[in-house]
Amino acid sequence: MAENQEGASSEGKPAADMYPKKILEYMEGFLISKTVFSSCELGVFDVLLAAERPLSAEEISQAIGASLDGTERLLAACAGLQLLNTHRDNGQVCYSNTEQASVYLTRSSPVSLYQSIQYSSRTIYLCWHYLTDAVREGRNQYEKAFGVSSNDLFQALYRSDEEMVKFMQLMNSIWNICGKDVVTAFDLSPFKIICDLGGCSGALAKQCTSAYPECTVTIFDLPKVVCTSREHFVTEANQRITFHEGDFFKDPLPEADLYILARILHDWTDERGIELLTRVYNACKPGGAVLLVEALLHEDGTGPVTVQLYSLNMLVQTEGRERTAAQYAALLTAAGFSGTQHRLTGKIYDAVLGHKET
């Protein structure tokens, strides 16, 4: 006979002392997210970094232009979340950033998550308001969330110049943290000519040229993305990075030894994924390869929970889903690639490598 679930009696009724701790934590999880979002938006961590000393709630409230009462409550919550340190001096409480807050939550840090947090707060969070509708309908919710048609996925994602820059800043922050791990999961040094399809801000291209000094990288993306990347993200100092404008479903792809598709296939259905990979296979040099960078589900679908939640986000925001390594291998095989391998990085994103025979 199976053991009773925690706190349940043998009759299936809840025990008198049962307490739904985990469920309550899940119910209130959004409170934590919004506390982090608002603290970043108000500039709390930036103010503390600039001060170079602990500050009182009154000093912080004046610096961020907020009410003292509201600031006190926000700071107390951040301290409870271990994002701020507290210091007591003559009965007054002062605050300073924890090391992680200084590194990841301040705008000036080279590995800042500030822009990713802003995108989560102002775009993803609004889409998730319609998760119930997304599950019922089996499609993304851009029209309800933002009043724009989602017939063209990237027209919806890039519905304004401001939104496009926000998305590019999100990708930039992700690859500044995870990029090195995914481009070094396999030894890519034999591939001298690399094409980063949907390369966006160029952050992953920079990781490639840093890890492999003999390679060159072409970023292939939509014309307006290329224009913005040149203006804001990739400078003339990045001499081994070039650009190619186009739509990877419609336009000819530049010939390369290696194609990188980072967080691309999870946007699309299997059919569209095979269509794109087939175009890549046809453009790829013999002996070349394709590197997929995605968050991988366990083969039995039991986790990781972060990736399971990402798959829900794909439902809310895109046409695609997160997949297992075997499912990505099947897409690669259908397009003609062989010898597929995958490597887990231990971080958010993993790597899958498929080869084109000589």
LUMNUPA-643008 format. One record per residue (C-alpha): y negated, z, x negated. Coordinates in nm, 2 decimals. Each point is the difference from the previous one (the first is absolute). Layout:
# LUMNUPA-643008
> yy,zz,xx
> Y,Z,X
...
//
This chain:
# LUMNUPA-643008
> yy,zz,xx
> 0.00,0.00,0.00
> -0.34,-0.09,-0.14
> -0.23,0.28,-0.11
> -0.29,0.09,0.23
> -0.34,-0.15,-0.08
> -0.25,0.25,-0.14
> -0.09,0.26,0.26
> 0.22,-0.15,0.27
> 0.25,0.21,0.19
> 0.36,-0.10,0.07
> -0.10,-0.10,0.35
> -0.25,-0.25,-0.14
> -0.30,0.22,0.11
> -0.26,0.10,-0.25
> 0.05,0.34,-0.16
> -0.26,0.26,0.09
> -0.14,0.00,-0.36
> -0.01,-0.37,-0.04
> -0.33,-0.14,-0.13
> -0.07,-0.37,-0.03
> -0.17,0.02,-0.34
> 0.07,-0.35,-0.11
> -0.09,-0.16,0.33
> -0.33,0.19,0.00
> -0.07,-0.12,-0.35
> 0.07,-0.36,0.11
> -0.22,0.04,0.31
> -0.30,0.11,-0.21
> 0.06,-0.22,-0.30
> -0.30,-0.22,0.10
> -0.23,0.30,-0.05
> 0.09,0.00,-0.37
> -0.07,-0.37,-0.03
> -0.33,0.01,0.17
> -0.11,0.30,-0.21
> 0.07,-0.20,-0.31
> -0.17,-0.31,0.14
> -0.31,0.19,0.11
> -0.03,0.19,-0.33
> 0.01,-0.32,-0.19
> -0.24,-0.18,0.24
> -0.26,0.29,-0.03
> 0.03,0.00,-0.38
> 0.12,0.36,-0.04
> 0.21,-0.08,-0.31
> -0.27,-0.22,-0.16
> -0.26,0.28,0.04
> 0.23,0.25,-0.16
> 0.09,-0.24,-0.29
> -0.37,-0.06,-0.07
> -0.09,0.36,0.01
> 0.24,0.10,-0.28
> 0.00,0.35,0.13
> 0.13,0.17,0.32
> -0.24,-0.03,0.29
> -0.05,0.21,0.31
> 0.04,-0.14,0.35
> -0.37,0.01,0.05
> -0.06,-0.21,-0.31
> 0.27,-0.25,0.10
> -0.13,-0.02,0.36
> -0.35,-0.09,-0.13
> 0.14,-0.26,-0.24
> 0.20,-0.18,0.26
> -0.25,0.04,0.28
> 0.22,0.19,0.23
> -0.01,0.32,0.20
> 0.08,0.33,-0.18
> 0.25,0.11,0.26
> 0.18,-0.33,0.00
> 0.00,-0.02,-0.38
> 0.14,0.35,-0.03
> 0.29,-0.08,0.23
> 0.07,-0.33,-0.17
> 0.00,0.16,-0.35
> 0.23,0.28,0.12
> 0.24,-0.26,0.13
> -0.01,-0.20,-0.33
> 0.07,0.33,-0.19
> 0.29,0.07,0.23
> 0.13,-0.35,-0.07
> -0.03,0.07,-0.38
> -0.26,-0.27,-0.05
> -0.26,0.25,-0.10
> 0.00,0.31,-0.21
> -0.18,0.31,0.12
> -0.21,0.24,-0.22
> -0.13,0.34,0.12
> -0.31,0.15,-0.16
> -0.17,0.30,0.15
> 0.14,-0.07,0.34
> -0.10,-0.37,0.00
> 0.26,-0.27,0.02
> -0.05,-0.31,-0.22
> 0.21,-0.31,-0.02
> 0.11,-0.25,-0.27
> 0.23,-0.30,0.00
> 0.36,0.03,-0.09
> 0.12,-0.23,-0.28
> 0.16,-0.24,0.25
> -0.32,-0.01,0.22
> -0.21,-0.09,-0.30
> 0.24,-0.27,-0.11
> 0.09,-0.16,0.33
> -0.27,0.10,0.26
> -0.32,-0.08,-0.19
> -0.15,-0.34,0.02
> -0.07,-0.03,-0.37
> 0.35,0.06,-0.12
> 0.18,-0.31,-0.14
> 0.31,0.09,0.21
> -0.19,0.11,0.31
> 0.16,-0.02,0.34
> -0.34,0.03,0.17
> 0.00,-0.37,0.12
> 0.36,0.03,0.12
> -0.09,0.31,0.19
> -0.30,-0.17,0.16
> 0.23,-0.29,0.11
> 0.25,0.24,0.14
> -0.27,0.18,0.19
> -0.20,-0.29,0.14
> 0.27,-0.26,0.05
> 0.36,0.12,0.00
> -0.08,0.32,0.19
> -0.16,-0.20,0.28
> 0.30,-0.24,0.02
> 0.24,0.30,0.02
> -0.18,0.11,0.32
> 0.20,-0.29,0.16
> 0.34,0.08,-0.16
> 0.15,0.05,0.34
> -0.12,-0.34,0.12
> 0.13,-0.15,-0.33
> 0.35,0.14,0.06
> 0.00,-0.11,0.36
> -0.12,-0.35,-0.07
> 0.15,-0.06,-0.35
> -0.32,-0.13,-0.15
> -0.31,0.10,-0.19
> -0.30,0.16,0.18
> -0.31,-0.16,-0.17
> -0.12,-0.14,0.33
> -0.01,0.35,0.17
> -0.13,0.18,-0.31
> -0.27,-0.24,-0.11
> -0.03,-0.27,0.28
> 0.12,-0.28,-0.23
> 0.29,-0.24,0.05
> 0.29,0.05,-0.23
> 0.14,-0.35,0.04
> -0.10,-0.06,-0.36
> 0.10,0.32,-0.18
> -0.25,-0.02,-0.29
> -0.28,-0.11,0.22
> 0.05,0.33,0.17
> 0.04,0.20,-0.32
> -0.31,-0.17,-0.15
> -0.20,0.00,0.33
> -0.32,0.07,-0.19
> -0.12,-0.02,-0.36
> -0.03,0.38,0.00
> 0.36,0.04,0.12
> 0.13,-0.24,-0.26
> -0.17,0.19,-0.28
> 0.14,0.33,0.14
> 0.36,-0.15,0.00
> -0.05,-0.13,-0.35
> -0.12,0.34,-0.12
> 0.31,0.15,0.16
> 0.22,-0.23,-0.19
> -0.19,0.06,-0.32
> 0.05,0.38,0.03
> 0.37,-0.03,0.07
> 0.07,-0.23,-0.30
> -0.22,0.22,-0.23
> 0.25,0.28,0.07
> 0.33,-0.19,0.05
> -0.05,-0.33,-0.16
> 0.13,0.07,-0.35
> 0.33,0.14,0.13
> 0.08,-0.31,0.21
> -0.09,-0.26,-0.27
> 0.21,0.19,-0.26
> 0.30,0.08,0.22
> 0.15,-0.32,-0.15
> -0.08,-0.15,-0.33
> -0.22,-0.29,0.10
> -0.10,-0.10,-0.36
> 0.20,-0.33,0.01
> -0.23,-0.13,0.28
> -0.32,-0.12,-0.16
> -0.16,-0.17,0.30
> -0.02,0.22,0.30
> -0.14,-0.07,0.35
> -0.10,0.30,0.21
> 0.02,-0.13,0.36
> -0.24,0.19,0.22
> -0.13,0.17,-0.31
> -0.31,0.13,0.18
> -0.22,0.22,-0.23
> 0.19,-0.09,-0.32
> 0.11,0.36,-0.07
> 0.36,-0.10,-0.04
> -0.09,-0.30,-0.21
> -0.18,0.23,-0.23
> 0.30,0.23,-0.03
> 0.21,-0.31,-0.09
> -0.23,-0.12,-0.28
> -0.02,0.36,-0.13
> 0.38,0.04,-0.01
> 0.07,-0.35,-0.12
> -0.26,-0.12,-0.25
> 0.14,-0.35,-0.03
> -0.01,-0.08,0.37
> -0.27,-0.17,0.22
> -0.03,0.07,0.37
> -0.14,-0.22,0.27
> -0.11,0.18,0.32
> 0.07,-0.22,0.30
> -0.18,0.11,0.32
> -0.23,-0.12,0.28
> -0.33,-0.14,-0.11
> -0.21,0.28,0.13
> 0.23,0.26,-0.16
> -0.03,-0.18,-0.34
> -0.38,-0.01,0.04
> -0.01,0.37,0.06
> 0.24,0.08,-0.27
> -0.21,-0.19,-0.25
> -0.31,0.17,0.11
> 0.13,0.36,0.02
> 0.33,0.05,-0.18
> 0.09,-0.25,-0.28
> -0.26,-0.05,-0.27
> -0.02,-0.26,-0.27
> 0.14,0.25,-0.24
> 0.34,-0.06,0.17
> 0.04,-0.33,-0.18
> 0.38,-0.03,0.07
> -0.06,0.02,0.37
> -0.09,-0.31,0.20
> -0.03,-0.09,0.37
> 0.15,-0.26,0.23
> -0.13,-0.03,0.36
> 0.23,-0.08,0.28
> 0.22,0.11,0.29
> 0.35,0.07,-0.13
> 0.16,-0.13,0.32
> -0.18,-0.33,-0.01
> -0.13,-0.10,-0.34
> 0.18,-0.10,-0.32
> 0.09,0.30,-0.22
> -0.08,-0.02,-0.37
> 0.31,-0.04,-0.22
> 0.09,0.33,-0.18
> 0.29,0.18,-0.18
> -0.04,0.30,0.22
> -0.14,0.06,0.35
> -0.11,0.34,0.11
> 0.00,0.08,0.37
> -0.13,0.36,0.03
> -0.02,0.15,0.35
> 0.02,-0.35,0.14
> 0.34,-0.05,0.16
> -0.03,0.33,0.20
> -0.28,-0.17,0.20
> 0.23,-0.27,0.13
> 0.31,-0.07,0.21
> 0.32,-0.10,-0.18
> -0.05,-0.36,0.10
> -0.35,-0.01,-0.14
> 0.11,0.19,-0.31
> 0.27,-0.26,-0.07
> -0.25,-0.28,0.06
> -0.23,0.15,-0.26
> 0.28,0.07,-0.25
> 0.13,-0.35,0.03
> -0.35,-0.13,-0.09
> 0.01,0.23,-0.30
> 0.35,-0.12,-0.10
> -0.11,-0.36,0.01
> -0.31,0.06,-0.21
> 0.18,0.23,-0.25
> 0.10,-0.13,-0.34
> 0.38,-0.01,-0.07
> 0.10,0.33,-0.16
> -0.29,0.17,0.17
> -0.01,0.29,0.24
> -0.17,0.17,0.29
> -0.10,0.37,0.00
> -0.03,0.17,0.34
> -0.19,0.33,0.00
> 0.08,0.20,0.32
> 0.08,0.34,0.12
> 0.38,0.00,0.04
> 0.19,0.16,0.28
> 0.34,0.17,-0.08
> 0.29,-0.24,0.07
> 0.12,0.21,0.30
> -0.36,0.02,0.14
> -0.01,0.38,-0.03
> -0.32,0.01,-0.20
> -0.22,0.05,-0.19
> -0.20,0.13,0.29
> -0.32,-0.13,-0.16
> 0.14,-0.35,0.01
> 0.13,0.05,0.36
> -0.36,0.09,0.09
> -0.13,-0.30,-0.19
> 0.23,-0.22,0.21
> -0.17,0.13,0.31
> -0.33,-0.08,-0.16
> 0.12,-0.35,-0.05
> 0.07,-0.02,0.37
> -0.35,0.13,0.09
> -0.18,-0.22,-0.25
> 0.20,-0.31,-0.09
> 0.29,-0.23,0.10
> 0.24,0.15,-0.25
> 0.21,0.31,-0.09
> 0.12,0.20,-0.30
> 0.35,-0.10,-0.12
> 0.29,0.11,-0.22
> 0.07,-0.15,-0.34
> 0.30,-0.19,0.16
> -0.22,-0.14,0.27
> -0.25,-0.13,-0.26
> 0.29,-0.14,-0.20
> 0.12,-0.19,0.31
> -0.35,-0.16,0.04
> 0.00,-0.10,-0.36
> 0.35,-0.15,0.02
> -0.09,-0.19,0.31
> -0.29,-0.16,-0.19
> 0.22,-0.10,-0.30
> -0.05,0.29,-0.24
> 0.30,0.18,-0.16
> 0.09,0.29,-0.23
> -0.21,0.24,0.20
> -0.06,0.35,-0.14
> -0.21,0.29,0.11
> -0.15,0.30,-0.17
> -0.14,0.32,0.15
> -0.31,0.13,-0.17
> 0.00,0.35,0.15
> -0.34,-0.07,0.15
> -0.11,-0.17,0.32
> 0.08,-0.36,-0.10
> 0.32,-0.15,-0.15
> 0.09,-0.33,-0.16
> 0.25,-0.28,0.10
> 0.06,-0.29,-0.24
> 0.16,-0.33,0.09
> 0.07,-0.29,-0.24
> -0.01,-0.38,0.02
> 0.29,-0.15,-0.20
> -0.08,-0.23,-0.28
//
